[in-house]
Amino acid sequence: MTTPPKIDPRQAVIDTCLRMSELGINQGTAGNVSLRNDAGFWITPSGVAYEGMTPDQIVSVGLDETYSGDWLPSSEWRMHLDIYAARPEAGAVIHTHSLHATALSCLRQDIPPFHYMIAVAGGTTLRCSDYATFGTKALSRAMLAALEERSACLLANHGMICFGPTLDKALWLAGEIETLCHQYVIARQAGTPVILGDAEMADVLARFKTYGKQTRDIGAKDTPAVDAPRRI
């Protein structure tokens, strides 16, 4: 059997950037993508359009705040670094200026549980961080506070950021966050959304812990995400 060729992780970062554009969750050079590696992480370079990006332009950044190569890392490299340093479960990070998430970030309000899928970020709200200037340590600190017990948040007057164990999972989450923000905007235009209660969201969060798992991977004390039909 022929072993499939190993994908260059730097190309995987570029492919994720291109998918972001295809999905309509980022514009131009506004967002950035990174992927953890043994020494730190790979991240998109500063100010380079995704369509013309090449693997040699993807920058290797160390957790000691050093980088190698001829290209400067994204201006938001510090947010990525601090997520990797603080959250060992993070394998990839995506930051976007997606339309509806960015619009809501300008309101500087947490998004309440108007829909049960708010739990996809890990809690009962989608938090919005305090404001700080882009590319600064202050922004990174504000972001980490908003990400406590969460895997995504809005960045005040800026956009959104999220992480996942893989690039695919992080991209999926970025898409879900933008969809939720779009839905919330529409719901508020139509009226006043009915907010789910604490008990309702506690049930959702318990189920989300096993979402995507098979029966063999669910513990006896876990709440199954799916009320499965009877197996024969």
N, C-alpha and C positions, 0 to 999 in steps of 0.2 A: 504493500500500500504506500502511495506517495504521501509524504508529510507535507501539509500545506505550508506555504512560505510564511514566516513570521512577519507580522505587520510592524513597521517602524512606528514606535510610539509617537514620534514627532509628526508623522503623517496622520496618525489617528487624531491628534489634536487639530490639525488642519481640517480633516474630514468633518469633525464635530463643528468647527466654525462654519463650514459651508452648509451643514445641515441646519444650523441656527438661522442662516440667511434664507434657506429654502422654506423653513417653517414660519418665517416672518417674525421671529422674536429678537432680532437684532438688526441694526442698520450700520452700514459703512464699517468704520474701525472702532465703533463705540464700545463694544463688549470685549471680553477676554476669556480665554479657556486655559486650564492647566491640568496636568496629569502627574500624580505622584511618581517619583522614582526612588532608587536606593539612597541617593545623596540629598534629595530635596524634591524638586519637581521641574517638569517642562512647562513653559508658558509661552503664549503668543508674544511676538515682539511689539514694541510701541509704534503705533501709527502706520502699520502695514496692512493694506487691503487683503481680505481673506482670499479673494479670487486669484491673486498673484503670489500668495505666500508659498514658500518652499521649505522643506524640512530643515535645511541648514539655517534658516532664520528663526526657528523655534529655539528659545533660550533656556539653558539649564541654570536654575537658581538653587543655591544651597540654603539649608535652614540656618546657616550662619550668616545669611544676608550677603552672600557673594554670588557673582554670576560669571559665566565663561562665554566666550565667543565674541563676534563682532557686532552683535545687535543688542540694543538695550531692551530689557524686558518691559512688558506692559507697565504703564504708570501705576496700575493697581496691584503690582506684584506683592505688596506688603499684605493686602487682605488675604491673598491666596496663601502666603507663607504662614500667617497667623492661624488660619484655619487648619492647615496641615499640622502645625505645632500643637494646637489645642485639641484637635479632634482626630484621634488615631483611626477612626472609622472612615475618614474622608480619603477617597482615592482619586477624586477628580472634582474640580471646582469650576463653576460657570457663573460669570457676571454678565448681565445684559441690561440694555436700556429699552426693553420691550415696551410697547406703546402704553398699554393699560396699567401695567405694574408701575411704570415710571410716572404716569399721571397721578395714580393714587399715592405714590411716595411723596408727591408735592403737597398732599393734604396733611402729611405727618401724622397719620392715624393708623392704629392697628386695624386689620381687617377682621371683623368678628366672625363667628361660626354661622354665617348665613346659609352655608351649604356644608354637608358633612365632610366633603373632600378637603376642607381646610386642614383636617387632621393629617393630610399628606406631608405637611411640613413638620409634624411631630408634636403638635400641641393643639390647643383649643382656639388659637388665634394665629394669624399671620402678622407677626410684629413688624413695625417700622422703626428703624433705628433713629437715634438722635442725628442731627445734621453735623457734618464736618467736611472740610475741603477735600476734594478728591486727591488720592495718592498720598494721604498723610497718615501718620500713626494714630492721630485722633479719630479718623474715620475707621480705622481698623479696630480700635477699642470699642467704638460705638457699635460696630457690626457684631463683634463677639458677644457683647451684652445682649443684643437682639437675637442672636443665634443660640443663646443658652437653652438647652433641651429642644432645639429646633435644627432643621437641616436647610432652612431657607428663611429669608427675611427681605423686606423692602429696605432700601437705603434712602433716607430722607432727601427729597429734591434731587434724586440721582437715578435710581433704578432698582434692580434686585440682584441678589446673589444666592446661590445654592450649592450644595455639594452632594455627592453620592459615592458609592463604593467603586463605580466605574464611570467612564465617559458616557456610556449609553444611559445609565441610571440618572446621572446628573442632567443630561439633556432632556430626558423624560420629565424630570421634576421641574426644570425650567419651563417647559411647555405647559405643565399642569398649573404652575403658579400664574403664568400669563393668562391662561384660560379662566382661572378663578377670578382674577382681577377684572377681566372683561365681563364676566357674568355679574360681578358685584356692581360694576358701573351700570350695566343694563337694569339690574334689579332696583337700584336707587333711582334711576330715571323713571321707572315704572311706578314706584311707590316706596313704602318703607319695608325693607326685608324683615321677615320674621326670624329671629335669632334662636338657634338651638340652645337648649338648656344644658346645665352642667352634667346632669345625669345622662342625657342623650349623647353628649360628646364623650363622656367617660366610656360608654358602651362602644362608640365608634373607635376610640383610641385603643381599647382592649382588642377589638377585632383587627385593627390595622397592624398589630404586632405580629399577626400570623398571616397577613395578606401576602399571597403569592407562594406560600408554603404548601407542601403536600402533607397528607395525613401523617405519614411516617415521621415528619419533622416537627409535628405539633405535640407539645407536652401535655400531660394529663390535666394540668392546672391552667393551661392556656385556653383562651376563648377563640374558637375557630372563626376565621373571617367568613367562611361560607357554610351555610346550613346545607350540607351535601345530601343528595339523594341516596337511597339505600344501594349499596354496592352488591352485585350478585356475582 
